[in-house]
Amino acid sequence: MISIFAGIVMLGILIFIHELGHFCVAKFNGVKVLKFSLGFGPRLLSKQWGETEYMICAIPLGGYVQMLGENPEKDEDAEPLTPEEMKRSFANKPVGQRMAIVLAGPVMNLVFPFLLLPLTYLIGVGLPAYLDQPPCIGYVLPESQAANAGFHAKDCILSVNGQEVQSWEAANRVIITVAGEPLHFVLRRPGEKAEVNFLPKDGGLEGLQSFGLLPLQEARIGALMTGMPAEKAGLKLGDLILSINDQAVDSWYDLKVIIQKIEEKPAVYVIERDGRKMELAIQAVLEEAGGQSRYLVGIGPQQKTTVKRFGLVASIREGSHRTYELIELTFVFIKKLLFGEVSAKNIGGPITVIQLAGHAAQTDLVSILSILAFLSIQLGILNLLPIPVLDGGHIFFGFFELIFRRPLSLKTREMAQQIGLALLLLLMGLAFYNDIVRIFFGGNGG
């Protein structure tokens, strides 16, 4: 219950930021604002302050700013506006001002993360520990660019394009700096030095892992699945797996390969716990997921992280970069969704949003700020989509008026809004369906 309440509060913050954008730009342009509401439906709280009524309503899934003359075609039975009111009517403002008022909501949602994410870096963010460790390769994905170029597991990178690198993060930084250029690696291998050259297919903007290179990761248990063979056999969190059936386990990736080879046969696991070695007998089980069969014992790796704090300037730089990255990824997802490259089952609705926000609210301030930033970007971009009932649809109408020097006819706008409402209801229905399937069936819709 606390999680749901926290999620609703965080969602309310994002809605407030959005509507505040509309409100402030409307006031700046001299438009009279009649109502400022968080939520829809019956009023829970209401306060008249000046010419505006401020409200909190029962359904916390949105909000609105009602302006004088916003829908003149629907106010035919209302009393005519006075000359003073006509000056302050939304409908009588120049199209550029009207577009600015509409655009202000999504823009506020997109600007908000530029304030939140730098703050997370100033407070301190949890980063994977391997980023500060020497850039030694734990595993090379088969058939990847790195495998085809000649990288091997246990290679350690000494330099990239002539620049010495002391950590995984430093190697990534050099690769991103020279994105699009051929890469020359000098490596240290057991007993020798080696060189590898290749031209990244994607430019290398995602660093070493985009080539198929994964960091060293010891086979230490960080998660146990209830009722699975590992838990039943007595494995505990923090155990380090040293070998399986006398096959040495140097990394988590070795562990995965060995388990698939042994299949469902009984196996002897040698582990280290609190400085002592011990043996456990574990038999994997065959599980099917996503049309693929795998042998599992029910364990997950321990992810080591370090808290890293940045100075003010570095926090602004890193936070801004992360915001740009999230905005870009959101547009990429929408593009892939439209072209059928990702499934519509990935669409989440208000229930998922509240769950994400509620979960973050029970962790720490950095998680809360990060989720707020992420959701704010989603809300801002969603409202920019050219669907007539959304802000993006009204902006589209404004562009039409600017180009053709006349607004769309009332009949055309009403038809477009009906189609837009149908599309939005369809999207919301799909999102709710996916949410319900996730909650009650533990998977994606379908």
FIDRENSE-868867 format. One record per residue (C-alpha): residue number from 1; x, y, z. Coordinates in Angstrom, 1 decimal. Example, Ala and Ser with C-alpha at 12.3 -4.5 7.8 and 13.67 -1.06 7.14 Angstrom:
2
(r 1; (12.3; -4.5; 7.8)) (r 2; (13.7; -1.1; 7.1)) 
! end
This chain:
446
(r 1; (0.0; 0.0; 0.0)) (r 2; (2.9; 2.4; 0.9)) (r 3; (4.5; 1.5; -2.5)) (r 4; (1.3; 2.4; -4.4)) (r 5; (0.9; 5.7; -2.5)) (r 6; (4.6; 6.6; -3.1)) (r 7; (4.1; 5.8; -6.8)) (r 8; (1.0; 8.0; -7.1)) (r 9; (2.9; 10.8; -5.4)) (r 10; (5.8; 10.6; -7.8)) (r 11; (3.4; 10.4; -10.8)) (r 12; (1.7; 13.5; -9.3)) (r 13; (5.0; 15.4; -9.3)) (r 14; (5.5; 14.7; -13.0)) (r 15; (1.9; 15.8; -13.8)) (r 16; (2.4; 18.9; -11.8)) (r 17; (5.6; 19.8; -13.6)) (r 18; (3.8; 19.2; -17.0)) (r 19; (0.8; 21.4; -16.1)) (r 20; (3.0; 24.0; -14.5)) (r 21; (4.6; 24.5; -17.9)) (r 22; (1.3; 25.2; -19.6)) (r 23; (0.2; 27.4; -16.6)) (r 24; (3.4; 29.6; -16.5)) (r 25; (3.6; 30.2; -20.3)) (r 26; (-0.2; 30.9; -20.4)) (r 27; (0.2; 33.5; -17.7)) (r 28; (3.3; 35.0; -19.3)) (r 29; (1.2; 35.5; -22.5)) (r 30; (-1.7; 37.1; -20.7)) (r 31; (-4.1; 34.2; -20.9)) (r 32; (-6.6; 33.8; -18.0)) (r 33; (-6.3; 30.4; -16.4)) (r 34; (-9.6; 29.2; -14.9)) (r 35; (-8.5; 25.9; -13.4)) (r 36; (-5.3; 24.1; -12.5)) (r 37; (-6.1; 20.4; -11.7)) (r 38; (-4.0; 17.4; -10.7)) (r 39; (-6.1; 14.4; -11.6)) (r 40; (-9.5; 14.0; -13.1)) (r 41; (-13.0; 13.3; -11.9)) (r 42; (-14.6; 14.4; -8.5)) (r 43; (-12.7; 17.1; -6.6)) (r 44; (-11.0; 16.0; -3.4)) (r 45; (-9.5; 19.4; -2.5)) (r 46; (-10.2; 22.8; -4.1)) (r 47; (-8.9; 26.3; -3.4)) (r 48; (-9.7; 29.5; -5.2)) (r 49; (-6.6; 31.7; -5.4)) (r 50; (-7.0; 34.9; -7.4)) (r 51; (-8.6; 34.1; -10.7)) (r 52; (-7.6; 30.4; -10.7)) (r 53; (-9.2; 27.5; -9.0)) (r 54; (-6.5; 24.9; -7.9)) (r 55; (-7.8; 21.3; -7.5)) (r 56; (-6.7; 17.8; -6.6)) (r 57; (-9.1; 15.3; -8.1)) (r 58; (-9.9; 11.6; -7.4)) (r 59; (-8.3; 9.9; -10.5)) (r 60; (-4.5; 10.5; -10.3)) (r 61; (-3.8; 9.6; -14.0)) (r 62; (-3.3; 13.0; -15.4)) (r 63; (-4.2; 16.7; -15.0)) (r 64; (-5.2; 19.8; -16.9)) (r 65; (-5.0; 23.5; -17.1)) (r 66; (-8.3; 25.1; -18.2)) (r 67; (-7.9; 28.5; -20.0)) (r 68; (-10.5; 31.1; -20.9)) (r 69; (-11.7; 30.6; -24.5)) (r 70; (-9.8; 27.4; -24.9)) (r 71; (-12.7; 25.7; -26.7)) (r 72; (-14.9; 28.5; -28.1)) (r 73; (-16.8; 26.1; -30.4)) (r 74; (-18.0; 24.2; -27.3)) (r 75; (-19.0; 27.4; -25.4)) (r 76; (-21.7; 28.6; -27.8)) (r 77; (-24.3; 28.7; -25.0)) (r 78; (-22.0; 30.6; -22.6)) (r 79; (-22.3; 34.4; -22.1)) (r 80; (-20.3; 36.5; -24.6)) (r 81; (-16.9; 37.5; -23.4)) (r 82; (-16.2; 41.1; -22.5)) (r 83; (-13.6; 43.1; -24.5)) (r 84; (-11.2; 42.6; -21.6)) (r 85; (-11.8; 38.9; -21.5)) (r 86; (-11.4; 38.7; -25.3)) (r 87; (-7.9; 40.0; -24.8)) (r 88; (-7.2; 37.3; -22.3)) (r 89; (-8.8; 34.5; -24.3)) (r 90; (-6.6; 31.6; -25.4)) (r 91; (-8.4; 31.4; -28.7)) (r 92; (-7.7; 35.0; -29.5)) (r 93; (-3.9; 34.8; -29.0)) (r 94; (-1.6; 34.6; -32.0)) (r 95; (-0.9; 31.0; -33.2)) (r 96; (2.7; 31.3; -32.1)) (r 97; (1.7; 32.1; -28.5)) (r 98; (-0.9; 29.3; -28.5)) (r 99; (1.7; 26.8; -29.7)) (r 100; (4.2; 28.0; -27.1)) (r 101; (1.6; 27.4; -24.3)) (r 102; (0.8; 23.9; -25.6)) (r 103; (4.5; 23.0; -26.1)) (r 104; (5.5; 24.2; -22.6)) (r 105; (4.1; 21.1; -20.9)) (r 106; (6.2; 18.5; -22.7)) (r 107; (9.2; 20.8; -22.7)) (r 108; (9.0; 21.1; -18.9)) (r 109; (9.0; 17.3; -18.7)) (r 110; (12.1; 17.1; -20.9)) (r 111; (13.9; 19.9; -19.1)) (r 112; (13.1; 18.4; -15.6)) (r 113; (15.7; 15.5; -15.9)) (r 114; (18.4; 18.1; -16.7)) (r 115; (17.9; 19.2; -13.1)) (r 116; (17.4; 15.8; -11.5)) (r 117; (20.1; 13.7; -13.1)) (r 118; (23.0; 16.1; -12.3)) (r 119; (21.8; 16.0; -8.7)) (r 120; (22.1; 12.2; -8.7)) (r 121; (25.8; 12.4; -9.8)) (r 122; (26.4; 15.0; -7.1)) (r 123; (24.9; 12.8; -4.4)) (r 124; (26.7; 9.7; -5.7)) (r 125; (25.7; 7.0; -8.2)) (r 126; (26.2; 3.3; -7.9)) (r 127; (28.4; 2.2; -10.9)) (r 128; (29.6; -1.3; -11.8)) (r 129; (32.9; -2.0; -10.0)) (r 130; (34.6; -3.3; -13.1)) (r 131; (34.6; 0.1; -14.7)) (r 132; (37.5; 1.2; -12.4)) (r 133; (39.3; -2.2; -12.8)) (r 134; (42.0; -3.1; -15.5)) (r 135; (40.3; -3.7; -18.8)) (r 136; (40.8; -7.5; -18.8)) (r 137; (38.3; -9.6; -20.9)) (r 138; (36.3; -12.2; -19.0)) (r 139; (34.3; -13.5; -22.0)) (r 140; (34.0; -12.9; -25.8)) (r 141; (30.6; -13.4; -27.2)) (r 142; (30.7; -16.1; -30.0)) (r 143; (30.2; -14.7; -33.5)) (r 144; (30.6; -11.1; -32.3)) (r 145; (32.8; -8.4; -33.9)) (r 146; (35.4; -9.0; -31.1)) (r 147; (35.4; -12.8; -31.7)) (r 148; (35.8; -12.3; -35.4)) (r 149; (38.6; -9.7; -34.9)) (r 150; (40.6; -12.2; -32.8)) (r 151; (40.0; -11.2; -29.1)) (r 152; (40.3; -14.0; -26.5)) (r 153; (39.1; -14.4; -23.0)) (r 154; (41.7; -13.2; -20.4)) (r 155; (43.2; -10.7; -22.9)) (r 156; (44.0; -7.4; -21.1)) (r 157; (43.9; -4.2; -23.1)) (r 158; (47.0; -2.1; -22.8)) (r 159; (46.3; 0.7; -25.3)) (r 160; (43.6; 1.8; -27.8)) (r 161; (44.8; 3.7; -30.9)) (r 162; (48.1; 4.5; -29.1)) (r 163; (46.5; 5.8; -25.9)) (r 164; (47.3; 3.8; -22.8)) (r 165; (44.3; 2.7; -20.7)) (r 166; (44.3; 1.7; -17.1)) (r 167; (40.6; 0.8; -16.6)) (r 168; (37.6; -0.5; -18.4)) (r 169; (36.0; 3.0; -18.2)) (r 170; (39.2; 4.6; -19.7)) (r 171; (39.1; 2.2; -22.6)) (r 172; (35.5; 3.0; -23.3)) (r 173; (36.2; 6.7; -23.2)) (r 174; (38.9; 6.4; -25.8)) (r 175; (36.7; 4.3; -28.1)) (r 176; (33.8; 6.7; -27.9)) (r 177; (36.2; 9.6; -28.6)) (r 178; (37.4; 8.1; -31.8)) (r 179; (34.0; 6.7; -32.8)) (r 180; (33.8; 5.7; -36.5)) (r 181; (37.5; 5.3; -36.9)) (r 182; (39.4; 2.0; -37.2)) (r 183; (40.6; 0.7; -33.8)) (r 184; (44.0; -0.6; -33.0)) (r 185; (44.3; -2.6; -29.7)) (r 186; (47.5; -3.7; -28.0)) (r 187; (46.8; -6.6; -25.7)) (r 188; (48.6; -8.6; -23.0)) (r 189; (48.0; -12.3; -23.3)) (r 190; (49.3; -15.0; -21.1)) (r 191; (53.0; -15.3; -22.2)) (r 192; (52.8; -12.8; -25.0)) (r 193; (51.7; -9.4; -26.4)) (r 194; (49.2; -9.2; -29.3)) (r 195; (47.6; -6.7; -31.5)) (r 196; (44.0; -6.5; -32.9)) (r 197; (42.6; -4.2; -35.6)) (r 198; (39.1; -3.8; -36.8)) (r 199; (36.5; -1.2; -37.8)) (r 200; (33.4; -1.2; -35.6)) (r 201; (30.1; -1.7; -37.4)) (r 202; (28.2; 0.8; -35.2)) (r 203; (31.0; 3.3; -34.6)) (r 204; (31.7; 2.0; -31.0)) (r 205; (29.5; 4.5; -29.2)) (r 206; (28.5; 1.9; -26.6)) (r 207; (32.1; 0.9; -25.8)) (r 208; (33.7; -2.5; -25.5)) (r 209; (30.5; -4.4; -24.7)) (r 210; (29.0; -3.4; -28.0)) (r 211; (31.8; -5.4; -29.7)) (r 212; (31.0; -8.5; -27.6)) (r 213; (33.6; -8.1; -24.9)) (r 214; (32.5; -8.7; -21.3)) (r 215; (34.4; -7.9; -18.2)) (r 216; (35.8; -10.4; -15.7)) (r 217; (33.2; -11.6; -13.3)) (r 218; (33.9; -14.2; -10.6)) (r 219; (31.3; -17.0; -10.1)) (r 220; (30.0; -15.6; -6.8)) (r 221; (26.3; -16.2; -6.0)) (r 222; (24.3; -13.0; -5.8)) (r 223; (20.8; -14.4; -6.2)) (r 224; (19.0; -17.7; -5.5)) (r 225; (15.7; -18.8; -7.0)) (r 226; (13.2; -20.2; -4.6)) (r 227; (12.6; -24.0; -5.1)) (r 228; (15.4; -24.4; -7.7)) (r 229; (18.2; -27.0; -7.4)) (r 230; (20.8; -24.6; -6.1)) (r 231; (18.7; -23.5; -3.1)) (r 232; (17.6; -27.1; -2.3)) (r 233; (21.3; -28.3; -2.4)) (r 234; (22.3; -25.6; 0.2)) (r 235; (24.1; -23.0; -1.9)) (r 236; (24.0; -19.6; -0.1)) (r 237; (24.4; -16.0; -1.2)) (r 238; (28.1; -15.0; -1.3)) (r 239; (29.3; -18.5; -2.1)) (r 240; (32.1; -18.6; -4.7)) (r 241; (32.0; -21.6; -7.1)) (r 242; (35.5; -22.9; -7.8)) (r 243; (34.8; -26.0; -9.9)) (r 244; (32.1; -28.3; -11.3)) (r 245; (33.0; -32.0; -11.7)) (r 246; (36.7; -31.1; -11.5)) (r 247; (36.3; -28.4; -14.3)) (r 248; (37.8; -25.1; -13.1)) (r 249; (35.4; -22.2; -12.9)) (r 250; (37.4; -19.0; -13.5)) (r 251; (34.4; -16.7; -14.2)) (r 252; (30.6; -16.6; -14.3)) (r 253; (30.7; -17.3; -18.0)) (r 254; (32.7; -20.5; -17.5)) (r 255; (29.9; -21.6; -15.1)) (r 256; (27.2; -21.0; -17.6)) (r 257; (29.0; -23.0; -20.3)) (r 258; (29.8; -26.0; -18.0)) (r 259; (26.2; -26.2; -16.7)) (r 260; (24.9; -26.5; -20.3)) (r 261; (27.4; -29.2; -21.1)) (r 262; (26.6; -31.3; -18.1)) (r 263; (22.8; -31.0; -18.8)) (r 264; (20.7; -32.9; -16.2)) (r 265; (23.4; -35.2; -14.9)) (r 266; (24.3; -34.9; -11.2)) (r 267; (27.4; -32.7; -10.6)) (r 268; (29.7; -32.0; -7.8)) (r 269; (30.2; -28.3; -7.1)) (r 270; (33.3; -27.2; -5.1)) (r 271; (32.6; -23.9; -3.4)) (r 272; (34.3; -21.5; -1.0)) (r 273; (32.3; -20.1; 1.9)) (r 274; (33.8; -18.0; 4.6)) (r 275; (37.3; -19.1; 3.7)) (r 276; (36.5; -22.8; 3.7)) (r 277; (36.0; -25.2; 0.8)) (r 278; (33.1; -27.6; 0.6)) (r 279; (31.3; -29.8; -1.9)) (r 280; (27.6; -29.9; -2.9)) (r 281; (25.8; -32.2; -5.3)) (r 282; (23.5; -30.2; -7.6)) (r 283; (21.5; -31.5; -10.6)) (r 284; (20.3; -28.9; -13.2)) (r 285; (16.7; -28.8; -14.5)) (r 286; (15.6; -28.1; -18.1)) (r 287; (13.5; -24.9; -18.4)) (r 288; (11.9; -23.4; -21.5)) (r 289; (11.6; -19.6; -21.9)) (r 290; (10.9; -17.5; -25.0)) (r 291; (11.0; -20.7; -27.2)) (r 292; (14.5; -21.7; -26.0)) (r 293; (15.5; -24.5; -23.7)) (r 294; (18.2; -24.1; -21.0)) (r 295; (19.6; -26.0; -18.1)) (r 296; (19.3; -24.0; -14.9)) (r 297; (20.2; -24.5; -11.3)) (r 298; (18.6; -21.2; -10.2)) (r 299; (21.5; -18.8; -9.4)) (r 300; (22.4; -15.3; -10.4)) (r 301; (25.7; -13.4; -10.2)) (r 302; (26.8; -11.0; -7.5)) (r 303; (27.0; -7.6; -9.1)) (r 304; (29.7; -5.5; -7.4)) (r 305; (29.1; -1.8; -7.5)) (r 306; (30.9; 1.3; -6.2)) (r 307; (29.4; 4.6; -5.2)) (r 308; (31.0; 7.4; -7.2)) (r 309; (30.5; 11.1; -6.5)) (r 310; (31.2; 13.9; -9.0)) (r 311; (32.0; 17.6; -8.6)) (r 312; (29.5; 20.2; -9.5)) (r 313; (30.7; 20.8; -13.1)) (r 314; (31.3; 17.0; -13.7)) (r 315; (27.8; 16.3; -12.3)) (r 316; (26.2; 18.7; -14.7)) (r 317; (28.1; 17.3; -17.6)) (r 318; (27.4; 13.6; -16.7)) (r 319; (23.8; 14.3; -15.8)) (r 320; (23.1; 16.2; -19.1)) (r 321; (24.8; 13.5; -21.1)) (r 322; (22.6; 10.8; -19.4)) (r 323; (19.5; 12.8; -20.1)) (r 324; (20.3; 13.2; -23.8)) (r 325; (21.0; 9.5; -23.9)) (r 326; (17.6; 8.6; -22.4)) (r 327; (15.8; 10.9; -24.8)) (r 328; (17.6; 9.3; -27.7)) (r 329; (16.9; 5.8; -26.5)) (r 330; (13.2; 6.6; -26.1)) (r 331; (13.0; 7.9; -29.7)) (r 332; (14.8; 4.8; -30.9)) (r 333; (12.3; 2.5; -29.0)) (r 334; (9.4; 4.4; -30.6)) (r 335; (10.9; 4.0; -34.0)) (r 336; (11.5; 0.3; -33.5)) (r 337; (8.0; -0.1; -32.2)) (r 338; (6.5; 1.6; -35.3)) (r 339; (8.5; -0.6; -37.6)) (r 340; (7.7; -3.8; -35.8)) (r 341; (11.3; -4.3; -34.6)) (r 342; (10.2; -4.6; -30.9)) (r 343; (7.0; -6.2; -29.6)) (r 344; (4.0; -4.1; -28.4)) (r 345; (4.1; -6.3; -25.4)) (r 346; (6.9; -4.0; -24.1)) (r 347; (4.5; -1.1; -23.7)) (r 348; (3.7; -0.4; -20.0)) (r 349; (0.8; 1.6; -18.6)) (r 350; (0.0; 3.6; -15.5)) (r 351; (0.2; 0.4; -13.3)) (r 352; (3.7; -0.2; -14.4)) (r 353; (4.6; 3.5; -13.9)) (r 354; (3.2; 3.4; -10.4)) (r 355; (5.0; 0.1; -9.6)) (r 356; (8.4; 1.5; -10.9)) (r 357; (7.9; 4.7; -9.0)) (r 358; (6.8; 2.9; -5.8)) (r 359; (9.7; 0.5; -5.9)) (r 360; (12.2; 3.4; -6.3)) (r 361; (10.6; 5.3; -3.4)) (r 362; (11.4; 2.4; -1.1)) (r 363; (15.1; 2.4; -2.0)) (r 364; (17.1; 5.7; -1.9)) (r 365; (17.1; 9.3; -3.1)) (r 366; (19.2; 8.6; -6.1)) (r 367; (16.8; 5.9; -7.3)) (r 368; (13.9; 8.2; -6.8)) (r 369; (15.5; 11.0; -8.8)) (r 370; (16.6; 8.6; -11.5)) (r 371; (13.1; 7.1; -11.9)) (r 372; (11.5; 10.5; -11.9)) (r 373; (13.9; 11.6; -14.6)) (r 374; (13.2; 8.5; -16.7)) (r 375; (9.4; 8.8; -16.4)) (r 376; (9.4; 12.5; -17.0)) (r 377; (11.2; 11.9; -20.4)) (r 378; (8.6; 9.3; -21.3)) (r 379; (5.7; 11.6; -20.4)) (r 380; (7.2; 14.5; -22.3)) (r 381; (7.8; 12.5; -25.5)) (r 382; (4.5; 10.7; -25.3)) (r 383; (2.7; 14.1; -25.2)) (r 384; (4.7; 15.3; -28.3)) (r 385; (3.3; 12.5; -30.5)) (r 386; (1.1; 14.0; -33.2)) (r 387; (-2.2; 12.5; -31.8)) (r 388; (-4.9; 15.2; -31.8)) (r 389; (-6.0; 14.8; -28.2)) (r 390; (-2.4; 15.1; -27.0)) (r 391; (-0.3; 18.3; -26.9)) (r 392; (1.5; 17.0; -30.1)) (r 393; (-1.8; 17.0; -32.0)) (r 394; (-2.5; 20.6; -31.0)) (r 395; (1.0; 21.6; -32.1)) (r 396; (0.4; 19.9; -35.4)) (r 397; (-2.8; 22.0; -35.8)) (r 398; (-0.8; 25.1; -35.0)) (r 399; (1.8; 24.3; -37.7)) (r 400; (-1.1; 23.8; -40.2)) (r 401; (-2.4; 27.3; -39.3)) (r 402; (1.0; 28.8; -39.6)) (r 403; (1.7; 27.3; -43.1)) (r 404; (-1.8; 27.8; -44.6)) (r 405; (-2.7; 31.0; -42.8)) (r 406; (-5.9; 29.5; -41.6)) (r 407; (-7.0; 27.0; -39.0)) (r 408; (-8.3; 23.6; -39.8)) (r 409; (-12.1; 23.6; -40.1)) (r 410; (-14.1; 22.7; -37.0)) (r 411; (-15.4; 19.5; -38.6)) (r 412; (-11.9; 18.3; -39.6)) (r 413; (-10.6; 19.0; -36.1)) (r 414; (-13.5; 17.2; -34.4)) (r 415; (-13.0; 14.2; -36.7)) (r 416; (-9.2; 14.2; -36.1)) (r 417; (-9.8; 14.4; -32.3)) (r 418; (-12.2; 11.4; -32.5)) (r 419; (-9.7; 9.4; -34.3)) (r 420; (-6.9; 10.5; -31.9)) (r 421; (-9.1; 9.6; -28.9)) (r 422; (-9.8; 6.1; -30.4)) (r 423; (-6.0; 5.6; -31.0)) (r 424; (-5.2; 6.8; -27.4)) (r 425; (-7.9; 4.6; -25.9)) (r 426; (-6.5; 1.6; -27.9)) (r 427; (-3.0; 2.4; -26.7)) (r 428; (-4.1; 2.7; -23.1)) (r 429; (-6.1; -0.5; -23.4)) (r 430; (-3.0; -2.4; -24.7)) (r 431; (-0.9; -0.9; -21.9)) (r 432; (-3.4; -1.9; -19.2)) (r 433; (-3.6; -5.4; -20.7)) (r 434; (0.2; -5.7; -20.6)) (r 435; (0.2; -4.5; -17.0)) (r 436; (-2.4; -7.0; -15.9)) (r 437; (-0.7; -9.9; -17.7)) (r 438; (2.6; -8.9; -16.0)) (r 439; (1.0; -8.8; -12.6)) (r 440; (-1.2; -11.9; -12.7)) (r 441; (0.7; -14.1; -15.1)) (r 442; (4.3; -13.0; -14.6)) (r 443; (5.0; -12.3; -18.3)) (r 444; (4.3; -10.2; -21.3)) (r 445; (0.9; -9.9; -22.9)) (r 446; (0.1; -12.8; -25.3)) 
! end
